Structures are given as structure tokens and as C-alpha cells.
């Protein structure tokens, strides 16, 4: 089977979609499946790395975290067309998704799309605040997914998104997976101490960990507010925020304004292959976001035996069991209560962490890719059946 995967982000990009695409490509290639990846370059040139094709791009003015490209004709595209993929898997609806549809028209390869983001909030949010019309994302979704034989949704929550209203009949839920072994690598006590020393973090077992792109929708500002309350209960508690983004400066200003800078640490951008080291210093993984569809960082933390304390949300169905591998909260008071409960009882922390590691096995990349390949076979078989008749 020849599989073309397209995504505007890949490998070195700091977001969940990019890392999911890398998981797909790596595991399929490990199995001997022919895979080509078409993505966007971070440089002002187009280039090729093996079977990974990077097209020249630029940053969006309105959303600087997004890469854009107007390329529609290129020798790389011609090369992929000549290769004749059996199936095309689109992971982002932007420039590479548009090119993927062009390739499909020429080659006749069926399309599978994964819808990772709630565009009603992320893209159309500002427009819908001015013009409260849900029809905008509904119609957009109809056109965005109309050429797909099947649309994969990472969680049941995604079925509620406006963009899927007209395409629910061809949607299938499949939770994302990760390479668990990448995050379960051994970190020695000495390595841990050096890492903590590098960022000025005190060596204790009262560390809240956030691993995230620093965007407004992640609601890290809430955690900083609650951190102020927690420090009044226990001054030894620390918060480590791993990642970078457009909202970082505002978060740093808030930290200084609340006079909690001695207990809050920003690491900045960390290469994806080094993230596992930071899970080794965390005690509890926390998130206040209700924007997630199927966050990989939850699973990564669980794989590293960290209890997770996250805002109650549909995306946690099948991921977080309250009181089993962590806690889901609705208010800041709930958040603080659960954190203190974990920090004040070592047995509870260890039991939650152990169960978290066990439950992370549900999201192993091998099961994930097995299910994806079954979907590919189903789509190709259905297409062949239609062609026969």
C-alpha cells in the first residue's frame, strides 16, 4: 500500500497534530508500508528529506502560529502524482490539504481526513462573535470534507462541533495514539537534578507540570491564579510550564504581577524528542483547557506515571477516570482541593500514577495505526466495489 500523508505541520512543530503525523509516518514505515509526507517548510525554500516533502511557506498575519503557502505547482507535487498513492490521508485543511485534493483528482486516490480542531472556536470564533451565525462553520465543514470518503474524529467530543453537522454520516471516532516508549525512557536522578538546576527549580515532589503550546485558549492564566491560592496553603509548591507560544509574555507578566515568579518556571520551546525529560520532574500534570479534542500531552504524562488533574471536558472520556488516574475539576476551588489531596497523601499519588501508566496502554501507537490501516482497507475496498459496478 502507498500512503500519502499531508499536514501543514510536522516533526519539529510544537503542536499535537504535527506529532501525531510523525507517529503515523514512523510506525507505518517501520512496518514496511510506503509512506510519503507532504508538509510545509519552516524555511523560505522548498526541500526534500527522504520521502518527506517540505514546501516553501510563510506565517499567517492573523494567526502567526499557522504556516501558509500559495504553491499549487511544484516538481515535488509532480513526483508524488507520478508515484500514484493508493490512499491520501489529510490532517490539516489548509494549504497541503488543498494540494492533496488536487493530487486525488489527478490520481483517483481516495481521501481520508482527520479533523483535529474545533474551527468554530479557533478560526471562526472572532467572526461568530461579530456575526453570531453557526451556519458559517457548518457550510465550511461541508465543503472542507466533501471529497473525503471518511472523516476521522479523535474523540466523541468532535461530533458536537458545528463543522461536522453536515458530514456526520461519514465520521468515525478513533482516539489518537503515541509511541509510549519515547516517553518512558529512563532519566537518572543525576540527570533530573541537572535539569531542575538548569531552570532554577527546587528539588521536591510538589511540582505541577504543564506541557502545552502557550495560547490564550489553553487557559494557563487560570492555573496561575489558582497557583497563588495553592502557595498560601503550601509555599513549596512549584509550577513548571513547558512550551512556547504567542501568549508567553502575557503569562510571564501575570506571574510577576501576582508575585509568584519564584515558584513558576517557563522553559520555552523544547525539542519534541526532549520533552520526556520534563515529565520526569513533574509530580502532577495539570490543564485548565476546555479547547482540547484529544490532547497527546495527557497521554504522555500518564505514560510517565503522572496523575492528571484537568478541567472537566468531553475530550477526557476514556482518558481520565475521576479518582482512578487523576481528577477532573469544574472550579478553581476543586482544582486546589485535588492538588492538595495528592500532595498531602503519598499513597494516593502513587496509586493514581500507577493506574495512569496502565491506562496509557490504551493509546499505544501500534493499536492506533492498526485501526487506521483497517480504515484505509475499508475505504479502498468500497471504492473498488463502486468501480466494479
FINU-564950 format. One record per residue (C-alpha): residue in three letters; chain; x, y, z. Coordinates in steps of 0.25 Angstrom, whole numbers. Last residue first. Layout:
// residues N
ATOM     r   c       x       y       z
ATOM   ALA   A       X       Y       Z
...
// end
This chain:
// residues 389
ATOM     r   c       x       y       z
ATOM   UNK   A     -82      -7     -42
ATOM   UNK   A     -67     -11     -42
ATOM   UNK   A     -63       4     -39
ATOM   UNK   A     -72       5     -27
ATOM   UNK   A     -67      -8     -21
ATOM   UNK   A     -52      -3     -23
ATOM   UNK   A     -56      10     -15
ATOM   UNK   A     -62       1      -4
ATOM   UNK   A     -49      -7      -3
ATOM   UNK   A     -40       5      -3
ATOM   UNK   A     -49      11       8
ATOM   UNK   A     -49      -1      16
ATOM   UNK   A     -34      -4      15
ATOM   UNK   A     -31      10      19
ATOM   UNK   A     -40       9      31
ATOM   UNK   A     -33      -4      35
ATOM   UNK   A     -20       3      33
ATOM   UNK   A     -24      14      43
ATOM   UNK   A     -28       3      53
ATOM   UNK   A     -15      -4      53
ATOM   UNK   A      -8      10      53
ATOM   UNK   A     -15      13      67
ATOM   UNK   A     -13       0      73
ATOM   UNK   A       2       1      69
ATOM   UNK   A       3      15      74
ATOM   UNK   A      -1      11      89
ATOM   UNK   A     -13      19      93
ATOM   UNK   A     -20       8     102
ATOM   UNK   A      -6       6     108
ATOM   UNK   A      -8      19     115
ATOM   UNK   A     -18      13     125
ATOM   UNK   A      -6       5     132
ATOM   UNK   A       2      18     133
ATOM   UNK   A      -9      25     139
ATOM   UNK   A     -12      14     149
ATOM   UNK   A       2      15     154
ATOM   UNK   A       1      30     156
ATOM   UNK   A     -12      30     163
ATOM   UNK   A      -7      19     173
ATOM   UNK   A       6      27     175
ATOM   UNK   A      -1      40     178
ATOM   UNK   A     -11      34     187
ATOM   UNK   A       0      27     195
ATOM   UNK   A       8      40     196
ATOM   UNK   A      -4      47     203
ATOM   UNK   A      -3      62     205
ATOM   UNK   A       2      65     191
ATOM   UNK   A     -10      58     184
ATOM   UNK   A     -21      64     193
ATOM   UNK   A     -14      77     192
ATOM   UNK   A     -16      77     177
ATOM   UNK   A     -30      72     177
ATOM   UNK   A     -34      83     187
ATOM   UNK   A     -27      93     178
ATOM   UNK   A     -34      89     166
ATOM   UNK   A     -48      88     173
ATOM   UNK   A     -46     102     178
ATOM   UNK   A     -43     107     164
ATOM   UNK   A     -56     101     159
ATOM   UNK   A     -60      89     149
ATOM   UNK   A     -50      79     153
ATOM   UNK   A     -46      65     147
ATOM   UNK   A     -37      57     156
ATOM   UNK   A     -26      47     154
ATOM   UNK   A     -23      32     150
ATOM   UNK   A     -34      26     158
ATOM   UNK   A     -41      37     166
ATOM   UNK   A     -48      42     154
ATOM   UNK   A     -46      33     142
ATOM   UNK   A     -38      41     131
ATOM   UNK   A     -35      36     117
ATOM   UNK   A     -48      29     113
ATOM   UNK   A     -56      42     112
ATOM   UNK   A     -46      53     115
ATOM   UNK   A     -50      60     102
ATOM   UNK   A     -63      62     108
ATOM   UNK   A     -58      72     118
ATOM   UNK   A     -56      74     132
ATOM   UNK   A     -43      83     134
ATOM   UNK   A     -31      74     137
ATOM   UNK   A     -23      68     148
ATOM   UNK   A     -14      57     143
ATOM   UNK   A      -7      47     151
ATOM   UNK   A       8      45     146
ATOM   UNK   A      13      31     143
ATOM   UNK   A      21      35     131
ATOM   UNK   A      11      28     121
ATOM   UNK   A       0      37     128
ATOM   UNK   A       8      49     125
ATOM   UNK   A       9      46     110
ATOM   UNK   A      -6      42     110
ATOM   UNK   A     -10      56     115
ATOM   UNK   A       1      62     106
ATOM   UNK   A      -6      56      94
ATOM   UNK   A     -18      64      95
ATOM   UNK   A     -31      58      89
ATOM   UNK   A     -40      70      85
ATOM   UNK   A     -35      81      94
ATOM   UNK   A     -41      94      96
ATOM   UNK   A     -46      92     110
ATOM   UNK   A     -32      96     115
ATOM   UNK   A     -29      96     130
ATOM   UNK   A     -18      86     130
ATOM   UNK   A     -10      79     140
ATOM   UNK   A       1      68     141
ATOM   UNK   A       4      64     155
ATOM   UNK   A      18      61     161
ATOM   UNK   A      27      67     150
ATOM   UNK   A      42      65     149
ATOM   UNK   A      42      52     140
ATOM   UNK   A      31      58     131
ATOM   UNK   A      42      69     127
ATOM   UNK   A      52      58     121
ATOM   UNK   A      41      53     112
ATOM   UNK   A      40      66     105
ATOM   UNK   A      54      64      99
ATOM   UNK   A      50      58      86
ATOM   UNK   A      40      69      83
ATOM   UNK   A      50      80      84
ATOM   UNK   A      47      89      96
ATOM   UNK   A      42     103      94
ATOM   UNK   A      42     112     106
ATOM   UNK   A      45     106     120
ATOM   UNK   A      36     115     128
ATOM   UNK   A      37     114     143
ATOM   UNK   A      27     118     154
ATOM   UNK   A      30     117     168
ATOM   UNK   A      40     129     170
ATOM   UNK   A      31     137     160
ATOM   UNK   A      19     137     169
ATOM   UNK   A      17     152     171
ATOM   UNK   A       4     152     165
ATOM   UNK   A       9     163     155
ATOM   UNK   A      21     155     152
ATOM   UNK   A      13     143     148
ATOM   UNK   A       3     151     140
ATOM   UNK   A      15     158     133
ATOM   UNK   A      20     144     130
ATOM   UNK   A       7     139     125
ATOM   UNK   A       5     151     116
ATOM   UNK   A      19     149     110
ATOM   UNK   A      16     134     107
ATOM   UNK   A       3     137     100
ATOM   UNK   A       9     136      86
ATOM   UNK   A      15     122      88
ATOM   UNK   A      25     114      96
ATOM   UNK   A      26     100     103
ATOM   UNK   A      28      94     117
ATOM   UNK   A      21     102     129
ATOM   UNK   A      27      97     142
ATOM   UNK   A      19     101     154
ATOM   UNK   A      24      99     168
ATOM   UNK   A      18      96     182
ATOM   UNK   A      27      99     194
ATOM   UNK   A      19     111     199
ATOM   UNK   A       8     101     203
ATOM   UNK   A      -6     107     206
ATOM   UNK   A      -3     121     202
ATOM   UNK   A       4     115     190
ATOM   UNK   A      -8     108     186
ATOM   UNK   A     -16     121     185
ATOM   UNK   A      -6     128     176
ATOM   UNK   A      -5     115     168
ATOM   UNK   A     -20     117     166
ATOM   UNK   A     -18     130     158
ATOM   UNK   A      -6     124     150
ATOM   UNK   A     -15     112     147
ATOM   UNK   A     -26     121     141
ATOM   UNK   A     -15     128     133
ATOM   UNK   A     -12     115     127
ATOM   UNK   A     -25     116     119
ATOM   UNK   A     -21     108     107
ATOM   UNK   A     -29     117      98
ATOM   UNK   A     -20     128     100
ATOM   UNK   A      -8     121      94
ATOM   UNK   A       5     115     100
ATOM   UNK   A       6     102      93
ATOM   UNK   A       6      92     104
ATOM   UNK   A      13      83     115
ATOM   UNK   A       8      88     128
ATOM   UNK   A      14      82     141
ATOM   UNK   A      11      84     155
ATOM   UNK   A      23      81     164
ATOM   UNK   A      22      77     179
ATOM   UNK   A      31      65     180
ATOM   UNK   A      44      73     183
ATOM   UNK   A      57      78     176
ATOM   UNK   A      55      93     175
ATOM   UNK   A      54      98     160
ATOM   UNK   A      65     108     156
ATOM   UNK   A      63     105     141
ATOM   UNK   A      77      98     139
ATOM   UNK   A      76      93     154
ATOM   UNK   A      64      85     150
ATOM   UNK   A      70      78     138
ATOM   UNK   A      83      75     146
ATOM   UNK   A      75      69     157
ATOM   UNK   A      67      60     147
ATOM   UNK   A      80      56     140
ATOM   UNK   A      86      52     154
ATOM   UNK   A      74      44     158
ATOM   UNK   A      75      37     145
ATOM   UNK   A      64      38     134
ATOM   UNK   A      60      25     128
ATOM   UNK   A      51      25     115
ATOM   UNK   A      36      24     117
ATOM   UNK   A      33      36     108
ATOM   UNK   A      38      30      95
ATOM   UNK   A      34      16      99
ATOM   UNK   A      19      21      99
ATOM   UNK   A      19      24      84
ATOM   UNK   A       6      32      83
ATOM   UNK   A      -8      29      79
ATOM   UNK   A     -20      38      75
ATOM   UNK   A     -34      33      78
ATOM   UNK   A     -42      28      66
ATOM   UNK   A     -57      33      64
ATOM   UNK   A     -63      31      51
ATOM   UNK   A     -70      41      42
ATOM   UNK   A     -77      39      29
ATOM   UNK   A     -91      41      33
ATOM   UNK   A     -87      52      42
ATOM   UNK   A     -83      61      30
ATOM   UNK   A     -94      72      30
ATOM   UNK   A     -92      75      45
ATOM   UNK   A     -77      73      45
ATOM   UNK   A     -73      88      45
ATOM   UNK   A     -82      91      56
ATOM   UNK   A     -74      82      66
ATOM   UNK   A     -83      73      74
ATOM   UNK   A     -77      60      68
ATOM   UNK   A     -63      65      72
ATOM   UNK   A     -66      62      86
ATOM   UNK   A     -66      47      83
ATOM   UNK   A     -51      48      81
ATOM   UNK   A     -40      48      70
ATOM   UNK   A     -50      49      59
ATOM   UNK   A     -47      42      46
ATOM   UNK   A     -54      47      33
ATOM   UNK   A     -57      36      22
ATOM   UNK   A     -58      36       7
ATOM   UNK   A     -53      51       7
ATOM   UNK   A     -57      60      -4
ATOM   UNK   A     -68      67       4
ATOM   UNK   A     -59      70      16
ATOM   UNK   A     -55      84      14
ATOM   UNK   A     -68      88       7
ATOM   UNK   A     -78      83      17
ATOM   UNK   A     -69      88      28
ATOM   UNK   A     -69     102      23
ATOM   UNK   A     -84     101      22
ATOM   UNK   A     -85      97      37
ATOM   UNK   A     -74     107      41
ATOM   UNK   A     -82     119      35
ATOM   UNK   A     -96     114      39
ATOM   UNK   A     -93     116      53
ATOM   UNK   A     -97     130      51
ATOM   UNK   A     -94     140      63
ATOM   UNK   A     -88     151      53
ATOM   UNK   A     -78     159      62
ATOM   UNK   A     -75     148      72
ATOM   UNK   A     -76     138      60
ATOM   UNK   A     -65     145      53
ATOM   UNK   A     -56     144      65
ATOM   UNK   A     -58     130      67
ATOM   UNK   A     -58     125      53
ATOM   UNK   A     -43     120      53
ATOM   UNK   A     -41     114      67
ATOM   UNK   A     -55     113      73
ATOM   UNK   A     -63     108      61
ATOM   UNK   A     -51     102      55
ATOM   UNK   A     -51      91      66
ATOM   UNK   A     -38      85      63
ATOM   UNK   A     -33      71      59
ATOM   UNK   A     -42      67      47
ATOM   UNK   A     -35      54      41
ATOM   UNK   A     -37      53      26
ATOM   UNK   A     -38      40      18
ATOM   UNK   A     -37      42       3
ATOM   UNK   A     -38      33      -9
ATOM   UNK   A     -27      32     -20
ATOM   UNK   A     -32      36     -33
ATOM   UNK   A     -18      40     -38
ATOM   UNK   A     -22      54     -43
ATOM   UNK   A     -33      58     -35
ATOM   UNK   A     -26      52     -22
ATOM   UNK   A     -14      60     -25
ATOM   UNK   A     -23      73     -26
ATOM   UNK   A     -29      69     -13
ATOM   UNK   A     -16      67      -6
ATOM   UNK   A     -12      81     -11
ATOM   UNK   A     -23      87      -3
ATOM   UNK   A     -20      79       9
ATOM   UNK   A      -6      84       8
ATOM   UNK   A     -10      98       8
ATOM   UNK   A     -20      97      19
ATOM   UNK   A     -30      86      24
ATOM   UNK   A     -20      79      32
ATOM   UNK   A     -18      64      34
ATOM   UNK   A     -21      59      20
ATOM   UNK   A     -19      44      18
ATOM   UNK   A     -17      40       3
ATOM   UNK   A     -19      26      -2
ATOM   UNK   A     -13      17     -13
ATOM   UNK   A      -2      27     -16
ATOM   UNK   A       2      29     -30
ATOM   UNK   A      17      31     -30
ATOM   UNK   A      15      40     -43
ATOM   UNK   A       6      49     -34
ATOM   UNK   A      16      50     -23
ATOM   UNK   A      27      54     -33
ATOM   UNK   A      18      64     -39
ATOM   UNK   A      15      70     -26
ATOM   UNK   A      30      71     -23
ATOM   UNK   A      33      77     -36
ATOM   UNK   A      24      89     -32
ATOM   UNK   A      10      95     -36
ATOM   UNK   A       0      99     -25
ATOM   UNK   A       9     107     -16
ATOM   UNK   A       1     118      -9
ATOM   UNK   A       6     114       5
ATOM   UNK   A       2     117      19
ATOM   UNK   A       8     113      33
ATOM   UNK   A       0     116      45
ATOM   UNK   A       5     120      58
ATOM   UNK   A       5     135      53
ATOM   UNK   A     -10     134      52
ATOM   UNK   A     -15     148      46
ATOM   UNK   A      -3     150      38
ATOM   UNK   A      -1     136      34
ATOM   UNK   A      14     131      34
ATOM   UNK   A      21     128      21
ATOM   UNK   A      23     115      13
ATOM   UNK   A      32     107       4
ATOM   UNK   A      28      93       2
ATOM   UNK   A      34      82      10
ATOM   UNK   A      34      67       4
ATOM   UNK   A      37      55      13
ATOM   UNK   A      41      43       6
ATOM   UNK   A      56      45       8
ATOM   UNK   A      57      59      13
ATOM   UNK   A      52      69       2
ATOM   UNK   A      53      84       0
ATOM   UNK   A      45      96      -2
ATOM   UNK   A      51     109       2
ATOM   UNK   A      48     121      11
ATOM   UNK   A      50     112      23
ATOM   UNK   A      39     106      33
ATOM   UNK   A      35      97      21
ATOM   UNK   A      21      92      19
ATOM   UNK   A      17      77      18
ATOM   UNK   A      15      66       9
ATOM   UNK   A      18      52      15
ATOM   UNK   A      21      40       7
ATOM   UNK   A      19      26      12
ATOM   UNK   A      22      12       6
ATOM   UNK   A      18       2      17
ATOM   UNK   A      30      -6      22
ATOM   UNK   A      24      -8      36
ATOM   UNK   A      34       2      42
ATOM   UNK   A      29      12      31
ATOM   UNK   A      15      11      36
ATOM   UNK   A      20      13      51
ATOM   UNK   A      29      25      47
ATOM   UNK   A      18      32      38
ATOM   UNK   A       7      31      47
ATOM   UNK   A      15      36      59
ATOM   UNK   A      20      47      51
ATOM   UNK   A       6      51      48
ATOM   UNK   A       2      51      62
ATOM   UNK   A      14      60      66
ATOM   UNK   A       9      70      56
ATOM   UNK   A      -5      70      61
ATOM   UNK   A      -1      71      75
ATOM   UNK   A       7      84      73
ATOM   UNK   A      21      89      74
ATOM   UNK   A      26      88      60
ATOM   UNK   A      39      80      59
ATOM   UNK   A      33      67      53
ATOM   UNK   A      21      72      44
ATOM   UNK   A      11      84      42
ATOM   UNK   A       3      87      30
ATOM   UNK   A      -1      73      28
ATOM   UNK   A      -2      63      17
ATOM   UNK   A       0      48      18
ATOM   UNK   A       1      40       4
ATOM   UNK   A       0      25       6
ATOM   UNK   A       5      14      -4
ATOM   UNK   A       0       0       0
// end
